[in-house]
Amino acid sequence: MKREIISVENVTKQFKEQIVLNDVSIEIKQGEICGIVGRNGSGKTVLFKCICGFLKSTSGKIFVRNQEVGKDIDIPRNLGVIIESPGFLNNYSGYRNLELLATLQNKISKSEILKAIQTVGLEGSEKKKVGKYSMGMRQRLGIAQAIMENQDILILDEPMNGLDKSGVNEVRNLLLDLKKKGYTILLASHNQEDINVLCDTVFEMDNGNILKLS
């Protein structure tokens, strides 16, 4: 039986008078893809930022690997996060961009960067300047950044945004491959087909409220 790896318990987030998350509770099991659907402004991104420890919830509790965010840990370990579009330096290669980001923590070697590039299917393109990447390749590079330091939980906010049909299929296949390798993925999308193809469990957010659909 799969264990819960993320647990959100009765979380409310309020900015002054505005309630953005209203008593939200979800559970995400290890090795599954969990999808959250909802229109822009429904609260998806704020929920993701609270799970990552980037925002502090007004009330409620969030646990990642049984550690309470904001109490036991400030930022959960081994989270790979894409919440805004990945920002890369266009005049540098894909590899060089990842190498520069890796120096922030100095946790990994060249071989681990190359392994992440291979995992996302960019092997052979790692020396190409990012300015010449397609949108699908940029998203793949973003996911390489999210996994290169051995993160096994991915928090992906609208990873298909801006992609053409080919790019969408690329990223879908990549996420399914990562799931097979044991990654846990929390995914927000406004595209119902993404959710149908990818997700084991699905929640819908509307005006800060959440409902489990499957």
N, C-alpha and C positions, 0 to 999 in steps of 0.2 A: 504494500500500500504506500502510495506517494505521500511524503510529508509536506506540510505547509512550510513554505520558505519566506513568504511575505504575508503578514496579517495586519489589516487595517481595521481598527475597532472604534466605531462610533466617533469618527473624526469630523470635526467642524472647523472650518477656517473662515474667519471674518476679517474684512478690511473695513475699519470704521463701522458704518451701518450696513455694509453689504456682506451678506452671507454667500460665500463662493462654494463652500462645501458644507452640506447639511447632514450631519449624522451619518457619514459614509462608512460602510463596513464591507470589505472584500477579503477573500483568502485566495492565495495563489500557490499552487503546488509545484514542487520541484520537478523540472523537466517538462513543463507544459508551456504552451503559449496562451496567454490570457489577453483577450481583446476588450478594449473599451471604446464604444462608439458614442457619438454625440456631436451636435453642431458646435461650431466655434463659439467659445465663451461659456460652454456648459460646465466647465470646471476640470476637464481632463488634465490640462497642463499644470494647474495648481496642485492637483492630487499627486502627480508625478513628482513635482518639486518637494512636496511634503515627505513622500516616501524616500527621496534621495537626501533629505536633511537640508535642502536649500531654503526651505521655508519652515517655520515652526507652526504647527497646528494650534488653533485656539483652544480646542479641547479634544479629548480622545487619545488613543494610543496607536502607534505604528511599530510593528516588530519586523525586523529582517534577520533571519537566522536566529530567532528567539532572543535577539537583543533589541531593547527599546530605543528607537531613534529619539535623540534629544535627551536621553537619560543615561543609558549604558554606552551609547556611541553618538557622536554628533553627525558623522557621515558614514553610512554603512560601507564596509569593506567589499571589494570585488564587485562593484556595480559598474557596468558599462552604460553610459548615458548619452542619448542624443535627444535633447529637448528642443533646441533651436537647430536650424540647418548647420551642418558642420562647417566651421570656418577654416579654410586652408589658404596657404600662400601660393598664389597662382604661378609664380615664377620659380617655384621649387618643385622637385619631383615628389611623387606620392611617398616614396620611401623617406626622402629628406624631411618632409612634413611630419611623418610619424616619428622619425629620429629626434627631431627638435622637441616634440611633445613628450617623448619618453625621458628626455633629460630633466623634466620637472621633478620626477621622483627617483630617477636612476635605479629603477627596480629590475629592468630587463636589458637583455643584450641584443645585438644585431640579429642573431638567429631567431629570437622570439618575435622581433618585428617582421622578419621575412616569413615566419610561420603564419602570422596573422594575415599578411598579404596573400599568402597562398590559400589560406582558409576561405577568404572571401572571393577568390577567383580572379585576383589582379596580378598573379604571377605573369611576368612578361611585360607588364605595363608599369612596374614600380619605378622605372627611370624616366618615364614620360612626365613632362611638366603638368601639374594639376590644371593649369589653364586650358590644356588641350583635352581634359577628361570630359566625357559625356556626363549628364546628370546621374545616370545609373552608376557610373564608375565613381563619381563623387560620394554617392550614398554608400557604395561598397567600401570606399576608403574610410568613411565615417564609422562604419561598423567595424572595420579593422582596428581603428583607434579605440573603439569601445571594448574590444576583446583582447588587445595585444598584451595587456598586463595581467592576463589570466583571469579576467572577470568572467564569472559564470552566470550572472544575472544581468539581463539587458533591459533597459528602460528606454523605449523607442517611441517618441512622440511624432506621429505622422511621417514615418520614414519613406513613404511613397510620394510625398509632395513633390510636384514639379517633374515627375518621371513620365516618359512616354510608355506606351504599352510594353515595349521590349524591356525598358528599365524596370517597370513594375514586376514583370515576370522574373527578371534577374534577382531582384531583392526578395521576392516571395520564395524562390527556390533556395536562396541562401539561408533564409530564416528557417525553412523546413530542414535543411541540412544541419544547421546549428542545433535545432531541437533534437535531431537524431544523435548528436554528440553529447547530449545531456544538459544543454543550456536551458535556463528558465527565461522566458521572454514576456514582458508586459508591453503591449502594443496599443497605441491609440491610432484610430483611423476613422475617417468619415466615409470610407468606401466599404459598402457592405460586402462586396465580393472578396476584398482582402480578408475580412473577418471570417467569411464562410470557408475560404480556402485554408486559412492558417490556424484558426483558434480552437483550443479545446474547451475553453469556457469564455463566455461573453457577458459583459455588463454594459448597460446603457446609462449615460449621464444626461441629465436634463435639469438646468437651473440649479446645479449643485446637489441634486438628489441622484441616487444610484439604484438601479434595478437589475437583478440577474436575469439574463435572457436564456442562457443555456449552460 
